[in-house]
Amino acid sequence: MVLRATTSSARAAWSFFTQNFDTLASRFAGGQSFIIAGIVKGVTAGFKTNEEADEIEAFFRTNPIPSAQRAVAQSIEGIRGKAKFIQIAKASLEEFLTKA
């Protein structure tokens, strides 16, 4: 997905999703639950901070989609994993640069 390429495009996709949530949920959260699950994964994939994970978690706590519950959980877990990786990589890079 091209929208995941930058932080601003990921934010734009998330903003579109949240602003149009009722329409998207009514159209895609029915019988074919894999569609809304794919949308959730797509609009959250570009995020990489714990703050963003918290925001997504709070949004779906208020606006649950039972058919996409697993996709939401996986997305949040993936974002938290990226945040942890960045934290570790940043510390290693800073250590390397200060010793160089």
C-alpha positions as CSV (number, residue, x, y, z in Angstrom):
1,M,0.0,0.0,0.0
2,V,1.4,3.3,-1.0
3,L,-0.4,5.1,1.8
4,R,1.8,3.4,4.3
5,A,4.9,4.8,2.8
6,T,5.1,7.9,5.0
7,T,3.9,8.9,8.4
8,S,1.7,11.7,6.9
9,S,0.1,9.3,4.4
10,A,-0.6,6.8,7.2
11,R,-2.1,9.5,9.2
12,A,-4.3,10.6,6.2
13,A,-5.5,7.0,5.8
14,W,-6.4,6.7,9.5
15,S,-8.1,10.1,9.4
16,F,-10.2,9.0,6.4
17,F,-11.1,5.8,8.2
18,T,-12.1,7.4,11.4
19,Q,-14.1,10.1,9.7
20,N,-16.0,7.6,7.6
21,F,-16.1,4.9,10.1
22,D,-19.9,4.5,10.2
23,T,-20.2,4.2,6.5
24,L,-17.2,1.8,6.2
25,A,-18.4,-0.4,9.1
26,S,-22.0,-0.6,7.7
27,R,-20.8,-1.6,4.3
28,F,-17.9,-4.0,5.1
29,A,-18.3,-5.3,8.6
30,G,-21.2,-7.7,7.7
31,G,-20.9,-11.2,6.4
32,Q,-17.6,-10.8,4.6
33,S,-15.6,-9.9,7.7
34,F,-12.3,-10.3,6.0
35,I,-12.9,-7.1,4.1
36,I,-13.2,-4.9,7.2
37,A,-10.3,-6.8,8.7
38,G,-8.2,-6.0,5.7
39,I,-9.2,-2.3,5.8
40,V,-8.2,-2.1,9.5
41,K,-4.8,-3.7,8.9
42,G,-4.3,-1.4,5.9
43,V,-5.1,1.9,7.6
44,T,-3.0,1.0,10.7
45,A,0.0,-0.6,9.1
46,G,2.0,2.7,8.8
47,F,2.0,3.5,12.5
48,K,5.0,2.8,14.7
49,T,4.7,4.5,18.1
50,N,3.0,3.4,21.3
51,E,1.0,6.7,21.3
52,E,-0.5,5.7,17.9
53,A,-1.2,2.2,19.2
54,D,-3.0,3.8,22.2
55,E,-5.0,6.0,19.9
56,I,-6.1,3.0,17.8
57,E,-6.9,1.0,20.8
58,A,-9.0,3.8,22.3
59,F,-10.8,4.3,19.0
60,F,-11.8,0.6,18.7
61,R,-12.8,0.5,22.4
62,T,-15.3,3.2,21.6
63,N,-16.2,1.9,18.1
64,P,-15.9,-1.9,18.3
65,I,-16.1,-4.1,15.2
66,P,-16.6,-7.7,16.5
67,S,-15.8,-9.2,13.1
68,A,-12.5,-7.4,13.0
69,Q,-11.5,-7.9,16.6
70,R,-8.5,-10.1,15.8
71,A,-7.3,-7.7,13.1
72,V,-7.5,-4.8,15.5
73,A,-5.5,-6.8,18.1
74,Q,-2.9,-7.9,15.6
75,S,-2.5,-4.3,14.3
76,I,-2.0,-2.9,17.8
77,E,0.5,-5.7,18.6
78,G,2.4,-5.0,15.4
79,I,2.6,-1.3,16.1
80,R,3.9,-1.9,19.6
81,G,6.4,-4.3,18.2
82,K,7.6,-1.7,15.7
83,A,7.8,0.9,18.5
84,K,10.0,-1.5,20.6
85,F,12.2,-2.3,17.7
86,I,12.8,1.5,17.0
87,Q,13.6,2.0,20.7
88,I,16.2,-0.8,20.7
89,A,17.6,0.2,17.3
90,K,17.9,3.8,18.3
91,A,19.7,3.0,21.5
92,S,22.1,0.7,19.6
93,L,22.7,3.4,17.0
94,E,23.3,6.1,19.6
95,E,25.8,3.9,21.4
96,F,27.6,3.1,18.2
97,L,27.8,6.7,17.1
98,T,29.1,7.9,20.5
99,K,31.8,5.3,20.5
100,A,32.9,6.0,17.0
